[in-house]
Amino acid sequence: MINVTIDDINIQVPQGTTILQAARMIGDNVPPAMCYYSKLEGSGGKCRTCLVKVTKGSEKDPRPMPKLVASCRTAVMDGMEVRNETSPEVIEARKGVTEFLLINHPLDCPVCDQAGECKLQDLSYEHGLSKSRYDFKRREFERKDIGDKIQLHMNRCILCYRCTQVAEQLTPERVHGVLNRGEVSEISTFIEKAIDNNFSGNMIDVCPVGALTDKTFRFKSRVWFTKPVHAHRDCPDCTGKVTLWYQGDEVLRVTARKDKWNEVEDFICNKCRFEHKTTSDWIIDGPASIDTHSVISQNHLPYELPVVQKQLNFENKNENV
């Protein structure tokens, strides 16, 4: 175990731990991450939102690092000291990175299905400017159906590469990737080929913005009007552990369960995601844990489980008779 100090908080971590992982172990003032995903090999180092300042390299070499470093790709050293929220230089750099990410991003929040769950929204609220300084023409792309259940809004994409890494690691043959270079780079399928493998829906879950959306959920409801409930089923293709998003008794969408860092716990198959949207298909485990600071927590108390609450009301009615 080695010692590392982040914003004056000391913690012992295993060898090979990155600064971002160490910060998550502490739990407070964690650098934002738009491209890093702990379950995807090779992720991180692209969005630059997790930049931190290393004021002390290690006990053996106490010299500070000359530039800000990406915390998701930088391993800690014994005796390292890091500044995150307590460094004005880091905050200023994060504001600059946020402004660059928002240069081509359209103001689609009022109509985007990702609104309320979007990490770019959170980043913009914390570090964004009230008005853009960019006066040039923004890039524009047509919406594409890259599968019968998935639509791509390239205008919203920040090129985090998560979707390509999911396809690379979960599916037998990747048929999409990043085409072109520079500001005209775009996510697309090769020769307009459709993505039709059984785990393609996980691209929707890992996308940090609203670039990849579920066509079966499109414009049906705002996420804060739904109630997330954990459920499972016996599935031959995946773990079958999901989150059902209810509006009343209707299941509007099915997603993989996510942890406190908004990362998928277990990837699920398309059959669970798209083909089983009735309560009778699932065994209800209970309400999903919601961060009280999240907009999803609005109007969710008191929490009533669908079907289960109906059964309780029915039993109470019989007892009164």
C-alpha positions, 0 to 999 in steps of 0.5 A, a space after each residue: 500500500 502507498 500513501 497519497 494526499 488529495 486536497 489535504 486528505 490522506 489515503 492508502 491505496 494499492 500500487 497502480 491506482 490512479 489519482 481518480 480512483 484514489 479520489 473516488 475511494 475518498 469520496 469527496 471532491 472527486 474530479 469529473 470524468 466524461 470519458 473514463 469508465 472503469 469497466 472499459 479497458 483503455 478508457 480515459 485521457 480524452 476529455 481532459 475534465 479530470 485535470 489535477 495539479 500534482 504539487 509533490 511527485 513522490 517521497 523519492 522525487 518531491 518535485 511538482 509536475 510541471 503541468 496539470 495531469 489527467 487524473 484518470 490516466 496518472 498512477 499515484 506514487 508513494 508520498 504524492 500530493 495532489 490538488 483538485 478543488 483547492 487549486 485555482 489553476 485546476 478550476 480555471 482549466 476545468 472551466 476552459 475544458 468545459 467551454 471547449 466541450 460546449 462549443 459545438 454542443 446544441 442547446 437541446 436540454 429541453 427536448 433531450 432524453 438525457 436531460 436530468 442524467 447528463 454529466 455535461 449538464 452537471 459540468 456546465 452548471 458547475 464550471 460553464 459560462 453563462 454565455 458562449 464566446 464562440 461566434 463561428 459556425 458550429 458543426 452540424 450532422 443529420 440524425 442517424 438510425 444506427 440500429 432499429 432501437 438506437 438513434 445517433 445525434 452526432 451534434 451532441 457527441 463529445 467524442 469520449 469513445 465509450 461507445 466504440 470501446 463497448 462495441 470493441 469489448 462486448 461484441 464479436 464484431 465492431 461495425 462503427 467507429 470514429 470517421 474523419 479527423 479534427 472538428 469533422 470527426 464523427 461516430 458512424 457505422 461503416 458504409 451505413 451498416 446497422 448495429 444489430 448485435 445483442 449487446 449494442 444497447 449498452 452504448 446508450 447507457 455509457 454515453 455521458 450525453 444525449 448523443 445515443 438515445 433509446 428510440 423506444 423511450 424517445 420523448 415519452 417522459 422526462 426522467 424526473 417524472 419516472 420511478 426507478 425500480 431494481 428488478 431481475 430475471 433469469 436471462 441466458 445472455 446476461 445477468 438479468 439485473 436491471 433498473 425499470 423506469 416506471 410511470 404509473 404502472 407502465 415500464 417506459 424503459 429498461 436500463 442496466 443498474 448503475 453505481 454512484 459514479 454513474 457507471 454500469 454494474 453489469 452490462 445487459 442484453 438487448 432482449 432484457 432492455 427492449 423486449 421485456 417491458 411488463 412488470 410480469 416479466 421481472 422479479 422486483 427487488 426494490 426501489 433504486 437508490 437515488 442521490 438526493 441531489 439528483 433531479 430524479 429524486 424530485 416527487 419520489 417520496 413517499 415511494 410506492 412500488 408498482 404492483 406491490 402497492 396494489 397488492 397491499 391495498 387489495 389485502 387491506 381492503 379484504 381485511 376491512 371486509 
